[in-house]
Amino acid sequence: MDMRLATAEQMRRIDARAIGDLGLPGIVLMENAALAIAAEAETYLPGGRGKTLILAGRGNNGGDG
């Protein structure tokens, strides 16, 4: 799998384009991110067993967390 990381500034531009050019509401972006990370977490914690700690960095990440 080819994975790439975006800087905070790049992610802001990506979000702005998705919202402005594609018309996707910001809440939809956060919901999609949450669904993706929940699906990935499920591979590590089948059936929702165990504890999970969510860490969110500075700069509008609280909603994503």
All heavy atoms as TSV, in Angstrom:
chain	resi	resn	atom	element	x	y	z
A	1	MET	N	N	0.855	-1.173	0.000
A	1	MET	CA	C	0.000	0.000	0.000
A	1	MET	C	C	0.901	1.237	0.000
A	1	MET	O	O	1.825	1.347	0.796
A	1	MET	CB	C	-0.904	-0.021	1.235
A	1	MET	CG	C	-1.729	1.247	1.374
A	1	MET	SD	S	-2.646	1.367	2.923
A	1	MET	CE	C	-3.969	0.258	2.571
A	2	ASP	N	N	0.628	2.163	-0.885
A	2	ASP	CA	C	1.387	3.411	-0.962
A	2	ASP	C	C	0.680	4.459	-0.117
A	2	ASP	O	O	-0.432	4.862	-0.427
A	2	ASP	CB	C	1.480	3.865	-2.411
A	2	ASP	CG	C	2.321	5.113	-2.576
A	2	ASP	OD1	O	3.210	5.346	-1.747
A	2	ASP	OD2	O	2.081	5.849	-3.546
A	3	MET	N	N	1.309	4.859	0.989
A	3	MET	CA	C	0.704	5.850	1.880
A	3	MET	C	C	1.570	7.103	1.886
A	3	MET	O	O	2.788	7.021	1.846
A	3	MET	CB	C	0.581	5.290	3.288
A	3	MET	CG	C	-0.374	4.136	3.380
A	3	MET	SD	S	-0.639	3.592	5.067
A	3	MET	CE	C	-1.496	4.978	5.728
A	4	ARG	N	N	0.912	8.237	1.959
A	4	ARG	CA	C	1.613	9.509	2.035
A	4	ARG	C	C	1.010	10.327	3.161
A	4	ARG	O	O	-0.175	10.226	3.447
A	4	ARG	CB	C	1.486	10.260	0.724
A	4	ARG	CG	C	2.111	9.507	-0.424
A	4	ARG	CD	C	1.869	10.173	-1.725
A	4	ARG	NE	N	2.348	9.309	-2.779
A	4	ARG	CZ	C	2.950	9.740	-3.857
A	4	ARG	NH1	N	3.134	11.027	-4.033
A	4	ARG	NH2	N	3.365	8.908	-4.757
A	5	LEU	N	N	1.835	11.125	3.793
A	5	LEU	CA	C	1.365	12.002	4.858
A	5	LEU	C	C	1.301	13.425	4.335
A	5	LEU	O	O	2.151	13.847	3.565
A	5	LEU	CB	C	2.308	11.938	6.060
A	5	LEU	CG	C	2.398	10.605	6.770
A	5	LEU	CD1	C	3.430	10.676	7.888
A	5	LEU	CD2	C	1.055	10.191	7.315
A	6	ALA	N	N	0.288	14.153	4.765
A	6	ALA	CA	C	0.144	15.561	4.396
A	6	ALA	C	C	0.522	16.419	5.595
A	6	ALA	O	O	0.248	16.056	6.738
A	6	ALA	CB	C	-1.299	15.853	3.982
A	7	THR	N	N	1.141	17.555	5.307
A	7	THR	CA	C	1.420	18.502	6.381
A	7	THR	C	C	0.098	19.153	6.787
A	7	THR	O	O	-0.921	19.032	6.085
A	7	THR	CB	C	2.393	19.599	5.911
A	7	THR	OG1	O	1.745	20.378	4.891
A	7	THR	CG2	C	3.693	19.006	5.394
A	8	ALA	N	N	0.119	19.866	7.897
A	8	ALA	CA	C	-1.099	20.550	8.340
A	8	ALA	C	C	-1.576	21.537	7.277
A	8	ALA	O	O	-2.781	21.616	6.978
A	8	ALA	CB	C	-0.853	21.265	9.669
A	9	GLU	N	N	-0.662	22.269	6.672
A	9	GLU	CA	C	-1.042	23.248	5.640
A	9	GLU	C	C	-1.609	22.555	4.406
A	9	GLU	O	O	-2.608	22.992	3.829
A	9	GLU	CB	C	0.158	24.117	5.260
A	9	GLU	CG	C	-0.172	25.170	4.215
A	9	GLU	CD	C	-1.336	26.079	4.587
A	9	GLU	OE1	O	-1.486	26.426	5.769
A	9	GLU	OE2	O	-2.112	26.451	3.685
A	10	GLN	N	N	-1.004	21.469	3.998
A	10	GLN	CA	C	-1.532	20.716	2.859
A	10	GLN	C	C	-2.935	20.188	3.153
A	10	GLN	O	O	-3.818	20.232	2.293
A	10	GLN	CB	C	-0.593	19.558	2.507
A	10	GLN	CG	C	0.710	19.996	1.899
A	10	GLN	CD	C	1.701	18.844	1.805
A	10	GLN	OE1	O	1.735	17.945	2.661
A	10	GLN	NE2	N	2.529	18.883	0.771
A	11	MET	N	N	-3.137	19.706	4.381
A	11	MET	CA	C	-4.450	19.180	4.745
A	11	MET	C	C	-5.492	20.284	4.765
A	11	MET	O	O	-6.639	20.074	4.349
A	11	MET	CB	C	-4.370	18.479	6.101
A	11	MET	CG	C	-5.483	17.491	6.348
A	11	MET	SD	S	-5.374	16.090	5.213
A	11	MET	CE	C	-6.904	16.267	4.340
A	12	ARG	N	N	-5.112	21.473	5.227
A	12	ARG	CA	C	-6.043	22.607	5.194
A	12	ARG	C	C	-6.466	22.918	3.762
A	12	ARG	O	O	-7.635	23.172	3.491
A	12	ARG	CB	C	-5.414	23.837	5.844
A	12	ARG	CG	C	-5.514	23.848	7.356
A	12	ARG	CD	C	-5.113	25.194	7.934
A	12	ARG	NE	N	-3.674	25.339	8.088
A	12	ARG	CZ	C	-2.975	24.870	9.105
A	12	ARG	NH1	N	-3.567	24.220	10.075
A	12	ARG	NH2	N	-1.669	25.044	9.163
A	13	ARG	N	N	-5.512	22.878	2.845
A	13	ARG	CA	C	-5.832	23.146	1.437
A	13	ARG	C	C	-6.704	22.046	0.848
A	13	ARG	O	O	-7.627	22.316	0.077
A	13	ARG	CB	C	-4.555	23.311	0.625
A	13	ARG	CG	C	-3.846	24.628	0.914
A	13	ARG	CD	C	-2.743	24.879	-0.074
A	13	ARG	NE	N	-1.818	23.754	-0.101
A	13	ARG	CZ	C	-0.509	23.839	0.031
A	13	ARG	NH1	N	0.060	25.005	0.195
A	13	ARG	NH2	N	0.237	22.764	-0.006
A	14	ILE	N	N	-6.412	20.804	1.201
A	14	ILE	CA	C	-7.221	19.681	0.722
A	14	ILE	C	C	-8.654	19.819	1.240
A	14	ILE	O	O	-9.619	19.666	0.478
A	14	ILE	CB	C	-6.603	18.338	1.155
A	14	ILE	CG1	C	-5.276	18.114	0.418
A	14	ILE	CG2	C	-7.569	17.185	0.927
A	14	ILE	CD1	C	-4.425	17.000	0.992
A	15	ASP	N	N	-8.802	20.107	2.530
A	15	ASP	CA	C	-10.136	20.298	3.110
A	15	ASP	C	C	-10.867	21.456	2.442
A	15	ASP	O	O	-12.052	21.342	2.103
A	15	ASP	CB	C	-10.049	20.564	4.615
A	15	ASP	CG	C	-9.814	19.314	5.444
A	15	ASP	OD1	O	-9.915	18.195	4.881
A	15	ASP	OD2	O	-9.529	19.450	6.641
A	16	ALA	N	N	-10.161	22.573	2.251
A	16	ALA	CA	C	-10.783	23.746	1.637
A	16	ALA	C	C	-11.263	23.437	0.225
A	16	ALA	O	O	-12.354	23.865	-0.180
A	16	ALA	CB	C	-9.810	24.919	1.621
A	17	ARG	N	N	-10.480	22.675	-0.502
A	17	ARG	CA	C	-10.887	22.309	-1.869
A	17	ARG	C	C	-12.089	21.373	-1.851
A	17	ARG	O	O	-13.017	21.526	-2.646
A	17	ARG	CB	C	-9.725	21.664	-2.610
A	17	ARG	CG	C	-10.080	21.361	-4.026
A	17	ARG	CD	C	-8.888	21.025	-4.870
A	17	ARG	NE	N	-9.361	20.777	-6.224
A	17	ARG	CZ	C	-8.841	19.895	-7.040
A	17	ARG	NH1	N	-7.793	19.200	-6.661
A	17	ARG	NH2	N	-9.328	19.723	-8.239
A	18	ALA	N	N	-12.066	20.397	-0.966
A	18	ALA	CA	C	-13.188	19.464	-0.883
A	18	ALA	C	C	-14.472	20.190	-0.508
A	18	ALA	O	O	-15.545	19.909	-1.057
A	18	ALA	CB	C	-12.894	18.363	0.137
A	19	ILE	N	N	-14.353	21.143	0.404
A	19	ILE	CA	C	-15.529	21.903	0.837
A	19	ILE	C	C	-15.956	22.899	-0.233
A	19	ILE	O	O	-17.125	22.952	-0.619
A	19	ILE	CB	C	-15.244	22.619	2.174
A	19	ILE	CG1	C	-15.071	21.580	3.293
A	19	ILE	CG2	C	-16.352	23.611	2.522
A	19	ILE	CD1	C	-14.489	22.132	4.579
A	20	GLY	N	N	-15.001	23.691	-0.737
A	20	GLY	CA	C	-15.329	24.753	-1.684
A	20	GLY	C	C	-15.608	24.272	-3.095
A	20	GLY	O	O	-16.628	24.620	-3.686
A	21	ASP	N	N	-14.702	23.470	-3.643
A	21	ASP	CA	C	-14.826	23.045	-5.041
A	21	ASP	C	C	-15.784	21.875	-5.223
A	21	ASP	O	O	-16.495	21.796	-6.222
A	21	ASP	CB	C	-13.464	22.659	-5.614
A	21	ASP	CG	C	-12.506	23.831	-5.716
A	21	ASP	OD1	O	-12.935	24.985	-5.496
A	21	ASP	OD2	O	-11.315	23.592	-6.000
A	22	LEU	N	N	-15.789	20.961	-4.276
A	22	LEU	CA	C	-16.624	19.766	-4.414
A	22	LEU	C	C	-17.950	19.877	-3.670
A	22	LEU	O	O	-18.827	19.042	-3.847
A	22	LEU	CB	C	-15.861	18.530	-3.931
A	22	LEU	CG	C	-14.531	18.252	-4.644
A	22	LEU	CD1	C	-13.843	17.048	-4.029
A	22	LEU	CD2	C	-14.757	18.061	-6.137
A	23	GLY	N	N	-18.064	20.881	-2.805
A	23	GLY	CA	C	-19.310	21.091	-2.078
A	23	GLY	C	C	-19.567	20.110	-0.951
A	23	GLY	O	O	-20.709	19.936	-0.533
A	24	LEU	N	N	-18.509	19.462	-0.459
A	24	LEU	CA	C	-18.691	18.529	0.655
A	24	LEU	C	C	-18.687	19.304	1.970
A	24	LEU	O	O	-17.745	20.047	2.236
A	24	LEU	CB	C	-17.562	17.494	0.687
A	24	LEU	CG	C	-17.511	16.511	-0.461
A	24	LEU	CD1	C	-16.237	15.693	-0.404
A	24	LEU	CD2	C	-18.728	15.610	-0.424
A	25	PRO	N	N	-19.698	19.138	2.801
A	25	PRO	CA	C	-19.692	19.806	4.099
A	25	PRO	C	C	-18.543	19.284	4.972
A	25	PRO	O	O	-18.202	18.097	4.927
A	25	PRO	CB	C	-21.039	19.431	4.715
A	25	PRO	CG	C	-21.888	19.008	3.559
A	25	PRO	CD	C	-20.939	18.409	2.561
A	26	GLY	N	N	-17.963	20.167	5.771
A	26	GLY	CA	C	-16.877	19.781	6.646
A	26	GLY	C	C	-17.238	18.631	7.569
A	26	GLY	O	O	-16.418	17.756	7.849
A	27	ILE	N	N	-18.483	18.612	8.031
A	27	ILE	CA	C	-18.911	17.532	8.933
A	27	ILE	C	C	-18.859	16.180	8.230
A	27	ILE	O	O	-18.558	15.159	8.846
A	27	ILE	CB	C	-20.325	17.816	9.527
A	27	ILE	CG1	C	-20.652	16.825	10.639
A	27	ILE	CG2	C	-21.389	17.786	8.461
A	27	ILE	CD1	C	-19.862	17.021	11.895
A	28	VAL	N	N	-19.128	16.158	6.928
A	28	VAL	CA	C	-19.055	14.910	6.167
A	28	VAL	C	C	-17.611	14.423	6.101
A	28	VAL	O	O	-17.354	13.220	6.212
A	28	VAL	CB	C	-19.651	15.096	4.755
A	28	VAL	CG1	C	-19.387	13.881	3.874
A	28	VAL	CG2	C	-21.149	15.367	4.844
A	29	LEU	N	N	-16.671	15.356	5.946
A	29	LEU	CA	C	-15.260	14.970	5.944
A	29	LEU	C	C	-14.874	14.348	7.280
A	29	LEU	O	O	-14.174	13.324	7.321
A	29	LEU	CB	C	-14.377	16.179	5.651
A	29	LEU	CG	C	-14.588	16.861	4.299
A	29	LEU	CD1	C	-13.680	18.078	4.181
A	29	LEU	CD2	C	-14.355	15.900	3.155
A	30	MET	N	N	-15.324	14.953	8.374
A	30	MET	CA	C	-15.007	14.408	9.700
A	30	MET	C	C	-15.678	13.050	9.908
A	30	MET	O	O	-15.073	12.137	10.475
A	30	MET	CB	C	-15.414	15.385	10.797
A	30	MET	CG	C	-14.486	16.567	10.890
A	30	MET	SD	S	-14.630	17.509	12.412
A	30	MET	CE	C	-16.278	18.143	12.290
A	31	GLU	N	N	-16.917	12.905	9.454
A	31	GLU	CA	C	-17.611	11.621	9.603
A	31	GLU	C	C	-16.898	10.527	8.816
A	31	GLU	O	O	-16.726	9.406	9.310
A	31	GLU	CB	C	-19.060	11.741	9.131
A	31	GLU	CG	C	-19.936	12.532	10.070
A	31	GLU	CD	C	-21.326	12.788	9.506
A	31	GLU	OE1	O	-21.577	12.473	8.320
A	31	GLU	OE2	O	-22.163	13.302	10.257
A	32	ASN	N	N	-16.467	10.844	7.595
A	32	ASN	CA	C	-15.753	9.857	6.787
A	32	ASN	C	C	-14.433	9.466	7.433
A	32	ASN	O	O	-14.053	8.288	7.425
A	32	ASN	CB	C	-15.522	10.386	5.374
A	32	ASN	CG	C	-16.786	10.401	4.554
A	32	ASN	OD1	O	-17.749	9.706	4.842
A	32	ASN	ND2	N	-16.793	11.209	3.513
A	33	ALA	N	N	-13.728	10.437	7.998
A	33	ALA	CA	C	-12.478	10.139	8.693
A	33	ALA	C	C	-12.740	9.235	9.897
A	33	ALA	O	O	-12.005	8.275	10.135
A	33	ALA	CB	C	-11.798	11.433	9.130
A	34	ALA	N	N	-13.794	9.529	10.637
A	34	ALA	CA	C	-14.133	8.721	11.812
A	34	ALA	C	C	-14.488	7.292	11.418
A	34	ALA	O	O	-14.056	6.336	12.069
A	34	ALA	CB	C	-15.294	9.364	12.575
A	35	LEU	N	N	-15.254	7.143	10.357
A	35	LEU	CA	C	-15.628	5.795	9.893
A	35	LEU	C	C	-14.397	5.005	9.447
A	35	LEU	O	O	-14.281	3.812	9.739
A	35	LEU	CB	C	-16.640	5.887	8.753
A	35	LEU	CG	C	-18.032	6.367	9.151
A	35	LEU	CD1	C	-18.877	6.629	7.911
A	35	LEU	CD2	C	-18.709	5.353	10.055
A	36	ALA	N	N	-13.476	5.675	8.768
A	36	ALA	CA	C	-12.272	4.991	8.290
A	36	ALA	C	C	-11.391	4.550	9.450
A	36	ALA	O	O	-10.892	3.413	9.466
A	36	ALA	CB	C	-11.495	5.905	7.340
A	37	ILE	N	N	-11.210	5.420	10.430
A	37	ILE	CA	C	-10.344	5.049	11.550
A	37	ILE	C	C	-11.023	3.994	12.430
A	37	ILE	O	O	-10.357	3.109	12.966
A	37	ILE	CB	C	-9.892	6.281	12.369
A	37	ILE	CG1	C	-8.699	5.908	13.265
A	37	ILE	CG2	C	-11.006	6.860	13.197
A	37	ILE	CD1	C	-7.446	5.553	12.548
A	38	ALA	N	N	-12.333	4.062	12.537
A	38	ALA	CA	C	-13.051	3.040	13.314
A	38	ALA	C	C	-12.908	1.668	12.653
A	38	ALA	O	O	-12.700	0.660	13.340
A	38	ALA	CB	C	-14.522	3.417	13.455
A	39	ALA	N	N	-12.990	1.632	11.334
A	39	ALA	CA	C	-12.825	0.360	10.622
A	39	ALA	C	C	-11.411	-0.182	10.812
A	39	ALA	O	O	-11.214	-1.388	11.009
A	39	ALA	CB	C	-13.129	0.553	9.136
A	40	GLU	N	N	-10.417	0.699	10.769
A	40	GLU	CA	C	-9.028	0.274	10.981
A	40	GLU	C	C	-8.823	-0.199	12.416
A	40	GLU	O	O	-8.177	-1.224	12.660
A	40	GLU	CB	C	-8.073	1.428	10.659
A	40	GLU	CG	C	-6.621	1.073	10.759
A	40	GLU	CD	C	-6.149	0.067	9.721
A	40	GLU	OE1	O	-6.826	-0.127	8.693
A	40	GLU	OE2	O	-5.091	-0.541	9.952
A	41	ALA	N	N	-9.381	0.521	13.384
A	41	ALA	CA	C	-9.256	0.131	14.789
A	41	ALA	C	C	-9.897	-1.227	15.034
A	41	ALA	O	O	-9.401	-2.008	15.853
A	41	ALA	CB	C	-9.888	1.188	15.690
A	42	GLU	N	N	-10.966	-1.513	14.331
A	42	GLU	CA	C	-11.666	-2.799	14.491
A	42	GLU	C	C	-10.746	-3.973	14.152
A	42	GLU	O	O	-10.878	-5.051	14.727
A	42	GLU	CB	C	-12.915	-2.842	13.609
A	42	GLU	CG	C	-13.695	-4.123	13.645
A	42	GLU	CD	C	-14.386	-4.415	14.967
A	42	GLU	OE1	O	-14.571	-3.493	15.775
A	42	GLU	OE2	O	-14.761	-5.576	15.184
A	43	THR	N	N	-9.793	-3.760	13.265
A	43	THR	CA	C	-8.866	-4.849	12.929
A	43	THR	C	C	-7.935	-5.160	14.097
A	43	THR	O	O	-7.420	-6.268	14.202
A	43	THR	CB	C	-8.013	-4.519	11.681
A	43	THR	OG1	O	-7.146	-3.427	11.961
A	43	THR	CG2	C	-8.890	-4.198	10.482
A	44	TYR	N	N	-7.718	-4.183	14.983
A	44	TYR	CA	C	-6.859	-4.374	16.136
A	44	TYR	C	C	-7.651	-4.768	17.379
A	44	TYR	O	O	-7.116	-5.373	18.288
A	44	TYR	CB	C	-6.065	-3.098	16.436
A	44	TYR	CG	C	-5.091	-2.750	15.344
A	44	TYR	CD1	C	-5.423	-1.838	14.361
A	44	TYR	CD2	C	-3.845	-3.367	15.289
A	44	TYR	CE1	C	-4.527	-1.522	13.348
A	44	TYR	CE2	C	-2.951	-3.065	14.278
A	44	TYR	CZ	C	-3.300	-2.135	13.308
A	44	TYR	OH	O	-2.419	-1.838	12.308
A	45	LEU	N	N	-8.911	-4.369	17.432
A	45	LEU	CA	C	-9.770	-4.657	18.583
A	45	LEU	C	C	-11.069	-5.298	18.110
A	45	LEU	O	O	-12.132	-4.674	18.156
A	45	LEU	CB	C	-10.086	-3.363	19.346
A	45	LEU	CG	C	-8.900	-2.603	19.912
A	45	LEU	CD1	C	-9.326	-1.220	20.365
A	45	LEU	CD2	C	-8.308	-3.365	21.083
A	46	PRO	N	N	-11.009	-6.524	17.633
A	46	PRO	CA	C	-12.225	-7.167	17.124
A	46	PRO	C	C	-13.339	-7.176	18.169
A	46	PRO	O	O	-13.109	-7.449	19.334
A	46	PRO	CB	C	-11.778	-8.589	16.805
A	46	PRO	CG	C	-10.292	-8.511	16.658
A	46	PRO	CD	C	-9.861	-7.405	17.578
A	47	GLY	N	N	-14.525	-6.823	17.728
A	47	GLY	CA	C	-15.679	-6.830	18.617
A	47	GLY	C	C	-15.707	-5.662	19.581
A	47	GLY	O	O	-16.535	-5.627	20.484
A	48	GLY	N	N	-14.819	-4.711	19.430
A	48	GLY	CA	C	-14.819	-3.542	20.296
A	48	GLY	C	C	-14.280	-3.815	21.686
A	48	GLY	O	O	-14.517	-3.053	22.609
A	49	ARG	N	N	-13.551	-4.903	21.850
A	49	ARG	CA	C	-13.008	-5.229	23.167
A	49	ARG	C	C	-11.757	-4.411	23.436
A	49	ARG	O	O	-10.966	-4.157	22.537
A	49	ARG	CB	C	-12.685	-6.711	23.236
A	49	ARG	CG	C	-13.926	-7.564	23.186
A	49	ARG	CD	C	-13.555	-9.034	23.316
A	49	ARG	NE	N	-14.719	-9.852	23.161
A	49	ARG	CZ	C	-15.149	-10.309	21.989
A	49	ARG	NH1	N	-14.511	-10.023	20.892
A	49	ARG	NH2	N	-16.231	-11.051	21.929
A	50	GLY	N	N	-11.574	-4.039	24.651
A	50	GLY	CA	C	-10.383	-3.306	25.038
A	50	GLY	C	C	-10.651	-1.822	25.163
A	50	GLY	O	O	-11.759	-1.350	24.956
A	51	LYS	N	N	-9.619	-1.109	25.502
A	51	LYS	CA	C	-9.732	0.334	25.683
A	51	LYS	C	C	-9.047	1.035	24.517
A	51	LYS	O	O	-8.087	0.525	23.949
A	51	LYS	CB	C	-9.089	0.761	26.989
A	51	LYS	CG	C	-9.821	0.238	28.201
A	51	LYS	CD	C	-9.173	0.725	29.474
A	51	LYS	CE	C	-9.926	0.178	30.671
A	51	LYS	NZ	N	-9.341	0.659	31.927
A	52	THR	N	N	-9.536	2.202	24.204
A	52	THR	CA	C	-8.978	2.998	23.126
A	52	THR	C	C	-8.727	4.407	23.632
A	52	THR	O	O	-9.571	4.987	24.305
A	52	THR	CB	C	-9.951	3.059	21.927
A	52	THR	OG1	O	-10.257	1.734	21.516
A	52	THR	CG2	C	-9.357	3.818	20.774
A	53	LEU	N	N	-7.582	4.940	23.298
A	53	LEU	CA	C	-7.226	6.313	23.643
A	53	LEU	C	C	-7.108	7.099	22.352
A	53	LEU	O	O	-6.387	6.698	21.438
A	53	LEU	CB	C	-5.895	6.344	24.400
A	53	LEU	CG	C	-5.304	7.729	24.671
A	53	LEU	CD1	C	-6.215	8.530	25.602
A	53	LEU	CD2	C	-3.909	7.587	25.237
A	54	ILE	N	N	-7.833	8.197	22.250
A	54	ILE	CA	C	-7.788	9.054	21.077
A	54	ILE	C	C	-6.981	10.300	21.425
A	54	ILE	O	O	-7.296	11.004	22.377
A	54	ILE	CB	C	-9.209	9.485	20.630
A	54	ILE	CG1	C	-10.138	8.286	20.436
A	54	ILE	CG2	C	-9.129	10.348	19.380
A	54	ILE	CD1	C	-9.741	7.343	19.351
A	55	LEU	N	N	-5.933	10.567	20.658
A	55	LEU	CA	C	-5.117	11.757	20.846
A	55	LEU	C	C	-5.305	12.656	19.628
A	55	LEU	O	O	-5.227	12.187	18.495
A	55	LEU	CB	C	-3.644	11.390	20.988
A	55	LEU	CG	C	-3.294	10.467	22.146
A	55	LEU	CD1	C	-1.829	10.074	22.072
A	55	LEU	CD2	C	-3.610	11.128	23.468
A	56	ALA	N	N	-5.544	13.923	19.868
A	56	ALA	CA	C	-5.702	14.880	18.776
A	56	ALA	C	C	-4.756	16.052	19.025
A	56	ALA	O	O	-4.676	16.561	20.135
A	56	ALA	CB	C	-7.141	15.375	18.707
A	57	GLY	N	N	-4.049	16.432	17.985
A	57	GLY	CA	C	-3.095	17.522	18.103
A	57	GLY	C	C	-3.766	18.877	18.069
A	57	GLY	O	O	-4.989	19.006	18.030
A	58	ARG	N	N	-2.945	19.894	18.069
A	58	ARG	CA	C	-3.448	21.266	18.036
A	58	ARG	C	C	-4.017	21.588	16.656
A	58	ARG	O	O	-3.706	20.941	15.678
A	58	ARG	CB	C	-2.301	22.232	18.326
A	58	ARG	CG	C	-1.689	22.027	19.671
A	58	ARG	CD	C	-0.582	23.019	19.883
A	58	ARG	NE	N	0.333	22.998	18.736
A	58	ARG	CZ	C	1.523	23.539	18.728
A	58	ARG	NH1	N	1.963	24.168	19.773
A	58	ARG	NH2	N	2.294	23.474	17.678
A	59	GLY	N	N	-4.848	22.607	16.623
A	59	GLY	CA	C	-5.296	23.135	15.341
A	59	GLY	C	C	-6.535	22.481	14.764
A	59	GLY	O	O	-6.476	21.848	13.724
A	60	ASN	N	N	-7.647	22.596	15.428
A	60	ASN	CA	C	-8.931	22.110	14.923
A	60	ASN	C	C	-9.001	20.596	14.776
A	60	ASN	O	O	-9.645	20.086	13.866
A	60	ASN	CB	C	-9.281	22.769	13.580
A	60	ASN	CG	C	-9.553	24.232	13.715
A	60	ASN	OD1	O	-10.065	24.689	14.747
A	60	ASN	ND2	N	-9.238	25.006	12.706
A	61	ASN	N	N	-8.341	19.882	15.625
A	61	ASN	CA	C	-8.383	18.425	15.556
A	61	ASN	C	C	-9.356	17.806	16.553
A	61	ASN	O	O	-9.601	16.619	16.501
A	61	ASN	CB	C	-6.985	17.834	15.784
A	61	ASN	CG	C	-6.086	18.085	14.620
A	61	ASN	OD1	O	-6.405	17.734	13.508
A	61	ASN	ND2	N	-4.961	18.730	14.870
A	62	GLY	N	N	-9.891	18.605	17.448
A	62	GLY	CA	C	-10.791	18.065	18.463
A	62	GLY	C	C	-12.001	17.374	17.870
A	62	GLY	O	O	-12.395	16.310	18.320
A	63	GLY	N	N	-12.586	17.960	16.854
A	63	GLY	CA	C	-13.750	17.345	16.209
A	63	GLY	C	C	-13.397	16.044	15.533
A	63	GLY	O	O	-14.161	15.094	15.552
A	64	ASP	N	N	-12.227	15.990	14.934
A	64	ASP	CA	C	-11.786	14.750	14.301
A	64	ASP	C	C	-11.577	13.668	15.351
A	64	ASP	O	O	-11.921	12.511	15.134
A	64	ASP	CB	C	-10.487	14.969	13.527
A	64	ASP	CG	C	-10.669	15.911	12.351
A	64	ASP	OD1	O	-11.749	15.931	11.775
A	64	ASP	OD2	O	-9.717	16.628	12.045
A	65	GLY	N	N	-10.996	14.062	16.488
A	65	GLY	CA	C	-10.767	13.095	17.561
A	65	GLY	C	C	-12.077	12.583	18.099
A	65	GLY	O	O	-12.292	11.416	18.330
